[in-house]
Amino acid sequence: MKRAELIDKYSKLLHIKNYSTKTEKSYLHHLDLFLNFLSSNKIKVIDQNVLLNYFNYLKQTKNFSYSSVKQALASIRFLFLDVLKKEVDFDFFIKMKKPNSLPNILTTEEVKSIINSIENLKHRAIISTIYSCGLRISEAVNLEIKDIDSKAMTIKIVNAKGKNDRIVMLSEKLLELLRKYFKEYRPKIYLFEGQNGGKYSARSIQQIFNNAVKKIKIKKKVTVHSLRHSFASHLLDSGTDIRFIQELLGHKHLSTTQIYTHINPASVKKIKSPFDSF
């Protein structure tokens, strides 16, 4: 099978199997790296040693991280088991020791200072929403106006990581801020839109956050995603049941059962967002 034909078949199968756009992009990237490795080393027959050498090359020469090697394994596993349907004497489910690294957590005072340092109303609303709901940056840019339920005081996160939906609480203070923001900016479809409409840029959100962190002189290494980690930590500190926190974050290790069978809007509404303590 020629390279172009293989990539086309690989891509179509990913799409048919309903993999997320982000996963498709990652898998295709790793497939490309693997094919380049085979080509540059003039490898015609792939066996256990070839695969072992390839993953060792990624780790030792390319300095791939734990997560990048896991993605590479998943990509090549998909190639052999799903696309080529070819058995090879290699353990694609090899267990790697995960680095014991902990994310940097912002204190509630630091989060408050970051938000208060942002003068632009839209920018402040974006950062506040991410922290108040524990969102991934991709979830924030994909939020639509219709996802906000001010009567139930909940927000629906649609097609999140793993293509799962979930419900998070809508803070009273956040609702007040969003109403003020909506009145001034009048977004049409997405809750946060660019100057010419459409989704707001994830890169721009990262820049807003970085500027705020620099402005109030926080020294620890943090990103927009640190707001999500901090949200979970602050809820845990306030005594919220860890099972609720897992549901609110939409972690991949949760049960595959639908979100509504685990935690209904009434339960979510009773959980107080740490944003309300400001």
C-alpha positions in Angstrom: 0.0 0.0 0.0 1.4 3.4 -1.0 2.0 6.1 1.6 -0.7 8.4 0.4 -3.2 5.6 0.2 -2.3 4.4 3.7 -2.7 7.8 5.2 -6.0 8.3 3.5 -7.3 5.0 4.8 -6.0 5.7 8.3 -7.6 9.2 8.4 -11.0 7.8 7.2 -11.0 5.1 9.8 -10.3 7.6 12.5 -13.2 9.7 11.3 -15.6 6.7 11.0 -14.7 5.6 14.5 -15.7 9.0 15.8 -12.3 10.1 17.1 -12.1 13.7 18.1 -10.5 16.2 15.8 -7.6 16.8 18.2 -6.9 13.0 18.4 -7.1 12.6 14.7 -4.5 15.4 14.3 -2.2 13.8 16.9 -2.5 10.2 15.5 -1.8 11.4 11.9 1.2 13.4 13.2 2.7 10.3 14.8 1.9 8.2 11.8 3.8 10.6 9.7 6.8 10.5 12.1 6.8 6.7 12.0 6.6 6.5 8.2 9.5 9.0 7.9 11.5 6.8 10.3 10.9 3.7 8.2 11.8 5.6 5.0 15.0 7.2 6.3 16.2 3.9 7.6 15.1 2.0 4.5 13.1 -0.4 6.6 10.9 -2.8 4.5 9.8 -5.4 7.1 8.4 -4.3 10.5 9.0 -6.6 13.4 9.4 -6.3 17.2 12.9 -5.0 17.0 12.0 -2.2 14.5 9.2 -1.1 16.8 11.4 -1.3 19.9 14.1 0.8 18.2 11.5 3.3 17.0 10.0 4.0 20.4 13.5 4.1 21.9 14.4 6.6 19.3 11.5 8.8 20.2 12.4 8.6 23.9 16.2 8.9 23.7 16.9 10.9 20.6 13.7 13.0 20.2 13.3 13.4 24.0 9.6 12.7 23.8 7.7 13.1 27.1 5.7 10.4 28.8 2.5 11.6 27.2 4.0 12.0 23.7 5.3 8.4 23.8 1.9 7.2 24.9 0.3 9.1 21.9 2.9 7.5 19.6 2.1 4.0 20.9 -1.6 4.6 20.5 -1.1 5.9 16.9 1.0 2.9 15.8 -1.3 0.5 17.6 -4.2 1.9 15.6 -2.2 1.5 12.4 -1.5 -2.2 12.9 -4.7 -3.3 14.7 -7.3 -1.2 12.9 -5.9 -0.1 9.6 -3.6 -3.0 8.5 -5.3 -5.6 10.7 -1.9 -7.2 11.1 -0.6 -8.9 14.2 2.9 -8.0 15.3 4.9 -9.4 18.2 4.9 -6.2 20.2 3.1 -5.1 23.3 1.4 -1.8 22.3 -0.1 -1.7 25.8 3.3 -1.6 27.5 3.1 0.1 30.9 5.3 3.0 31.4 6.1 4.6 34.7 4.4 7.9 34.8 6.4 10.8 36.1 5.3 11.9 39.6 4.9 15.6 38.7 2.3 17.8 40.4 0.7 20.8 38.7 1.3 24.2 40.2 -1.8 25.4 42.0 -2.8 29.1 42.4 -4.2 30.2 45.7 -7.7 31.7 45.8 -6.0 35.1 46.4 -3.8 34.7 43.4 -6.7 33.8 41.2 -8.6 36.8 42.5 -5.7 39.1 41.8 -5.3 37.7 38.3 -8.9 38.4 37.5 -9.0 41.8 39.1 -5.9 42.9 37.2 -7.7 42.4 33.9 -9.4 45.6 32.8 -11.0 44.5 29.6 -14.5 43.2 30.4 -14.5 40.4 27.8 -11.0 39.2 28.9 -12.1 39.2 32.5 -15.2 37.3 31.7 -13.3 34.6 29.8 -10.7 34.0 32.6 -13.4 34.1 35.2 -15.5 31.5 33.3 -12.5 29.1 32.9 -11.8 29.3 36.7 -15.4 29.3 37.9 -16.3 26.2 35.9 -13.0 24.4 35.8 -12.8 24.4 32.0 -10.2 23.4 29.6 -9.3 26.3 27.2 -10.8 24.4 24.3 -14.1 24.1 26.2 -14.2 27.8 26.9 -13.8 28.8 23.2 -16.4 26.2 22.2 -19.0 27.4 24.6 -22.2 28.7 22.9 -24.7 31.1 24.3 -27.4 28.3 24.3 -25.2 26.3 26.7 -25.9 28.7 29.5 -29.0 27.9 31.6 -29.5 30.8 34.0 -32.7 29.2 35.4 -31.1 25.9 36.4 -27.9 27.8 37.1 -25.8 25.4 35.1 -23.6 25.4 32.0 -23.6 22.5 29.6 -20.1 21.6 28.2 -20.7 19.9 24.9 -18.4 17.6 23.1 -15.6 17.9 25.6 -12.5 15.7 25.7 -13.5 12.2 24.7 -16.6 13.7 23.0 -18.6 13.6 26.2 -21.0 16.2 27.5 -21.2 17.3 31.1 -22.9 19.8 33.3 -21.1 22.3 35.6 -22.5 24.8 38.0 -23.1 28.5 37.0 -21.8 30.8 39.8 -24.1 33.7 40.7 -21.2 36.1 40.5 -20.2 34.7 37.1 -23.8 35.0 35.8 -23.8 38.7 36.9 -20.4 39.2 35.1 -21.6 37.4 31.9 -24.8 39.5 31.7 -22.7 42.7 31.9 -20.4 41.3 29.3 -23.2 40.1 27.0 -24.9 43.5 27.2 -21.8 45.3 26.0 -20.5 42.8 23.4 -23.6 41.1 22.1 -22.1 37.8 20.9 -24.2 35.9 18.4 -23.4 32.2 18.6 -20.4 31.5 20.8 -20.3 32.9 24.2 -16.9 34.4 23.5 -16.3 35.6 19.9 -13.5 37.3 18.1 -13.7 40.8 16.6 -15.0 39.3 13.3 -17.2 36.7 14.9 -16.6 33.0 15.3 -14.7 31.3 18.1 -12.3 33.3 20.3 -8.7 32.4 19.8 -7.2 29.9 22.4 -3.8 31.6 21.9 -5.3 35.0 22.7 -6.7 33.6 26.0 -3.3 32.2 26.9 -1.8 35.7 26.2 -4.5 37.4 28.3 -3.6 35.1 31.2 0.1 35.4 30.8 -0.1 39.2 30.7 -2.2 39.2 34.0 0.3 36.8 35.7 3.2 39.0 34.7 1.4 42.1 35.8 0.8 40.9 39.4 4.3 39.3 39.4 3.4 35.7 40.1 6.7 33.7 39.9 5.4 30.1 39.8 5.1 28.5 36.4 1.4 28.6 35.5 -0.8 28.5 32.4 -4.5 28.9 31.7 -4.9 25.2 32.5 -3.6 26.0 36.0 -7.0 27.7 36.7 -8.7 24.3 36.1 -6.3 22.6 38.5 -6.8 25.3 41.0 -10.6 25.1 40.7 -10.4 21.4 41.6 -8.0 22.0 44.5 -10.1 24.8 45.9 -13.3 22.7 45.7 -11.5 19.8 47.5 -10.3 22.2 50.2 -13.8 23.4 50.8 -15.0 19.9 51.4 -16.7 19.1 48.1 -17.0 15.3 47.5 -14.2 14.1 45.2 -16.7 12.2 43.1 -18.5 15.5 42.3 -15.2 17.1 41.4 -14.3 14.3 39.0 -17.7 14.7 37.3 -17.3 18.5 37.1 -13.9 18.1 35.5 -15.0 15.4 33.1 -11.9 13.3 33.7 -11.3 10.5 31.3 -11.2 7.8 34.1 -14.8 8.4 35.0 -17.4 5.8 34.2 -18.6 5.9 30.5 -22.2 6.2 31.8 -23.9 9.4 30.7 -23.2 12.4 32.9 -26.8 12.9 33.8 -27.0 9.4 35.5 -24.1 10.4 37.8 -24.9 14.0 38.7 -28.1 15.8 37.8 -28.6 19.6 37.4 -30.2 19.8 40.8 -27.1 18.3 42.4 -24.8 20.6 40.5 -26.9 23.6 41.5 -26.2 22.9 45.2 -22.5 22.9 44.7 -21.1 26.4 45.5 -18.4 27.6 43.0 -15.2 28.9 44.7 -15.8 32.0 42.5 -18.6 33.0 44.9 -16.2 33.3 47.8 -14.5 36.3 46.2 
